[in-house]
Amino acid sequence: MKIALVTGGSRGIGRAVCVGLSKSGYHVIINYNKNLTEAENTLNLIKENGGTGEILKFDVSNHLEVEKVLDQWKAKNRDNIIEVLVNNAGIRHDSLMMWMEDETWSDVINTNLNSFFYVTKQLIKEMMVNKFGRVINIVSLSGIKGMPGQVNYSAAKAGVIGATKALAQEVGKKNVTINAVAPGFIKTDMTTDLNEKELKALIPLNRFGEAHEVADLVAFLASKEASYITGEVISINGGIYT
């Protein structure tokens, strides 16, 4: 059984990635933290498309919880290996830095950056032993270009980009690839508060992207056809110059 874990898989890009990987033949573990109903909706979409999956609750920003839950999963599935990890879970708390509270900074760094370390560390060893693995980190245009009002978010995503490039060099000889996907403006719950009419004027393709377009790129990077791509940050942003 081919198994993929998608953090933050209950909505938006995460949901689209879960469905896309299931269409590629993966049994998908849908991670969520708070909204069980939406996670169940994602699982139902997978099943409607003839795929299989399961739901796994844990807070990616809590290293003790990540370790406990994933260790329990491994103990129950000794013959199975999670060979694809999509680090997608993330939050935004936008604020100008001069007004930013310490908690606002810490929450975004913990959920968007530290979670990469906590979850990946739990799975990378098995990938290396198995001599096959794919880690795909969902970063952002903000992590490449920087965005005003998103010093915390930009810092977190830029950190994941640096970690992607470094880890790719550590594990490449074991046939494990580490890549990042950097979406621009994508129609999801996270972008509903943005002025689409105003912002799309900045985009050469003159529109926001769709979650399934990001999912298609992730599915390719997870495939054997992408076996010679590692340490890369691939932008999917409609042509915004970064």
C-alpha positions as CSV (number, residue, x, y, z in Angstrom):
1,M,0.0,0.0,0.0
2,K,1.3,3.4,-1.0
3,I,0.7,5.8,1.9
4,A,0.8,9.6,2.0
5,L,0.3,12.0,4.9
6,V,-1.0,15.5,4.3
7,T,-1.0,17.9,7.3
8,G,-3.8,20.4,7.4
9,G,-5.7,18.2,4.9
10,S,-9.2,19.1,5.9
11,R,-9.7,22.2,3.8
12,G,-8.4,24.4,0.9
13,I,-5.1,23.3,-0.7
14,G,-4.7,20.5,1.8
15,R,-8.0,19.0,0.8
16,A,-7.2,19.3,-2.9
17,V,-3.8,17.6,-2.3
18,C,-5.5,14.7,-0.5
19,V,-7.9,14.1,-3.3
20,G,-5.2,14.4,-5.9
21,L,-2.8,12.0,-4.2
22,S,-5.7,9.5,-3.8
23,K,-6.3,9.6,-7.5
24,S,-2.6,8.8,-7.9
25,G,-3.1,5.6,-6.0
26,Y,-2.2,6.7,-2.5
27,H,-3.9,5.8,0.7
28,V,-4.1,9.2,2.2
29,I,-3.8,10.1,5.9
30,I,-5.7,13.3,6.4
31,N,-4.3,15.3,9.3
32,Y,-6.4,17.9,11.1
33,N,-6.4,19.7,14.4
34,K,-9.8,21.2,15.1
35,N,-12.4,20.7,12.4
36,L,-13.4,17.0,12.3
37,T,-16.4,17.7,10.1
38,E,-14.2,19.2,7.3
39,A,-11.7,16.3,7.6
40,E,-14.6,13.9,7.2
41,N,-15.7,15.8,4.2
42,T,-12.3,15.4,2.7
43,L,-12.3,11.7,3.4
44,N,-15.8,11.4,1.7
45,L,-14.4,13.1,-1.4
46,I,-11.6,10.6,-1.6
47,K,-14.0,7.7,-1.3
48,E,-16.3,9.2,-3.9
49,N,-13.4,9.1,-6.3
50,G,-12.7,5.5,-5.5
51,G,-9.8,6.1,-3.2
52,T,-9.0,5.2,0.4
53,G,-7.9,7.2,3.4
54,E,-8.1,7.8,7.1
55,I,-8.2,10.7,9.5
56,L,-5.5,11.4,12.0
57,K,-5.9,14.2,14.6
58,F,-2.8,16.0,16.0
59,D,-1.5,19.6,16.4
60,V,1.5,20.0,14.2
61,S,2.8,22.8,16.4
62,N,3.0,20.5,19.4
63,H,6.1,18.3,19.2
64,L,5.0,15.9,22.0
65,E,1.6,15.4,20.3
66,V,3.2,14.8,16.9
67,E,5.6,12.3,18.3
68,K,2.9,10.4,20.3
69,V,0.3,10.2,17.5
70,L,2.7,9.2,14.8
71,D,4.4,6.6,17.0
72,Q,1.0,5.1,17.7
73,W,0.2,5.0,14.0
74,K,3.5,3.3,13.3
75,A,2.9,0.7,16.0
76,K,-0.4,-0.2,14.4
77,N,1.0,-0.3,10.9
78,R,4.3,-2.0,11.2
79,D,4.2,-3.3,7.6
80,N,3.4,0.1,6.1
81,I,5.6,3.1,5.5
82,I,4.5,6.7,4.9
83,E,6.5,7.4,1.8
84,V,5.0,10.8,0.9
85,L,4.7,13.7,3.3
86,V,3.1,16.9,2.4
87,N,3.7,19.6,5.0
88,N,0.7,21.8,4.3
89,A,-0.7,22.9,7.7
90,G,-0.4,26.6,8.2
91,I,-2.0,29.7,9.7
92,R,-1.9,33.4,9.1
93,H,-2.1,36.2,11.7
94,D,-1.4,39.3,9.7
95,S,-0.2,42.5,11.4
96,L,2.3,45.2,10.9
97,M,5.4,44.3,12.9
98,M,5.2,47.4,15.1
99,W,1.9,46.2,16.4
100,M,2.6,42.5,16.4
101,E,2.2,40.7,19.7
102,D,4.7,38.1,20.8
103,E,2.0,35.4,20.7
104,T,1.1,36.3,17.1
105,W,4.7,35.9,16.1
106,S,5.2,32.6,18.0
107,D,1.9,31.0,16.8
108,V,2.7,31.5,13.2
109,I,6.3,30.4,13.5
110,N,5.3,27.3,15.5
111,T,2.5,26.2,13.1
112,N,4.3,27.0,9.8
113,L,8.0,26.4,10.5
114,N,8.5,24.3,13.6
115,S,5.8,21.8,12.4
116,F,8.0,21.0,9.4
117,F,10.7,19.9,11.8
118,Y,8.4,18.0,14.2
119,V,6.6,16.0,11.5
120,T,9.4,15.4,9.0
121,K,11.8,14.2,11.7
122,Q,9.3,11.5,12.6
123,L,9.1,10.1,9.1
124,I,12.4,10.8,7.3
125,K,14.3,7.9,8.8
126,E,11.9,5.3,7.5
127,M,12.0,6.9,4.0
128,M,15.8,6.6,4.0
129,V,15.8,3.0,5.1
130,N,13.2,2.2,2.5
131,K,15.3,4.2,-0.1
132,F,12.3,6.0,-1.4
133,G,10.5,9.1,-0.1
134,R,9.0,12.4,-1.0
135,V,8.7,15.4,1.2
136,I,6.8,18.3,-0.3
137,N,6.5,21.5,1.7
138,I,3.8,24.0,0.9
139,V,5.4,27.4,1.3
140,S,4.3,30.7,-0.2
141,L,5.0,33.6,-2.4
142,S,5.4,35.5,0.9
143,G,8.4,33.3,1.8
144,I,10.1,34.2,-1.5
145,K,9.1,37.9,-2.0
146,G,8.1,39.0,1.5
147,M,4.7,40.6,2.0
148,P,4.0,43.7,4.2
149,G,1.8,42.8,7.1
150,Q,3.2,39.3,7.1
151,V,6.6,39.5,8.7
152,N,5.8,36.4,10.8
153,Y,4.3,34.4,7.9
154,S,7.1,35.4,5.5
155,A,9.8,34.5,8.0
156,A,8.2,31.1,8.7
157,K,7.8,30.2,5.0
158,A,11.3,31.5,4.1
159,G,12.6,29.2,6.9
160,V,10.9,26.2,5.4
161,I,12.5,27.1,2.0
162,G,15.9,27.1,3.6
163,A,15.3,23.9,5.4
164,T,14.0,22.3,2.1
165,K,17.3,23.0,0.4
166,A,19.4,21.8,3.3
167,L,17.5,18.6,3.9
168,A,17.5,17.7,0.2
169,Q,21.3,17.6,0.4
170,E,21.3,15.4,3.5
171,V,19.0,12.6,2.2
172,G,19.4,12.7,-1.6
173,K,21.7,9.6,-1.7
174,K,18.9,7.6,-0.2
175,N,16.6,8.4,-3.0
176,V,14.5,10.8,-0.9
177,T,13.6,14.1,-2.5
178,I,12.6,17.3,-0.7
179,N,10.9,20.0,-2.6
180,A,8.8,23.1,-1.9
181,V,5.7,24.4,-3.7
182,A,5.2,28.2,-3.4
183,P,1.6,29.2,-4.3
184,G,0.7,32.7,-5.0
185,F,-2.9,33.9,-4.6
186,I,-5.1,30.7,-4.5
187,K,-8.8,30.6,-3.9
188,T,-9.1,29.1,-0.5
189,D,-10.5,29.9,2.9
190,M,-7.2,31.6,3.8
191,T,-7.6,34.1,1.0
192,T,-11.3,35.0,1.4
193,D,-10.3,38.2,3.2
194,L,-8.2,39.5,0.3
195,N,-9.4,41.9,-2.4
196,E,-9.3,39.6,-5.4
197,K,-10.4,42.2,-7.9
198,E,-7.6,44.5,-6.9
199,L,-4.9,41.9,-6.5
200,K,-5.5,40.0,-9.7
201,A,-4.4,43.1,-11.6
202,L,-0.9,42.3,-10.3
203,I,-1.0,38.8,-11.8
204,P,-0.1,38.3,-15.5
205,L,-2.7,35.6,-15.9
206,N,-5.2,38.0,-14.4
207,R,-6.8,35.5,-11.9
208,F,-6.4,33.7,-8.7
209,G,-5.3,30.1,-8.9
210,E,-7.4,27.1,-8.0
211,A,-6.5,24.6,-5.3
212,H,-6.5,21.7,-7.7
213,E,-3.8,23.3,-9.8
214,V,-1.5,23.3,-6.8
215,A,-2.6,19.7,-6.0
216,D,-1.6,18.6,-9.6
217,L,1.9,20.0,-9.1
218,V,2.2,18.2,-5.7
219,A,1.0,14.9,-7.2
220,F,3.7,15.2,-9.9
221,L,6.5,15.9,-7.3
222,A,5.3,12.8,-5.4
223,S,5.6,10.6,-8.4
224,K,8.5,8.6,-9.7
225,E,8.6,10.8,-12.8
226,A,9.9,13.6,-10.5
227,S,12.8,11.5,-9.2
228,Y,15.5,13.9,-10.4
229,I,14.0,17.0,-8.9
230,T,15.1,17.9,-5.3
231,G,15.9,20.9,-3.3
232,E,13.7,23.1,-5.5
233,V,11.1,25.7,-4.8
234,I,8.5,25.7,-7.6
235,S,6.3,28.8,-7.8
236,I,2.7,28.5,-8.9
237,N,1.5,32.0,-8.9
238,G,0.2,33.1,-12.3
239,G,3.4,34.8,-13.3
240,I,4.0,37.2,-10.4
241,Y,7.6,38.3,-10.6
242,T,9.5,37.2,-7.5
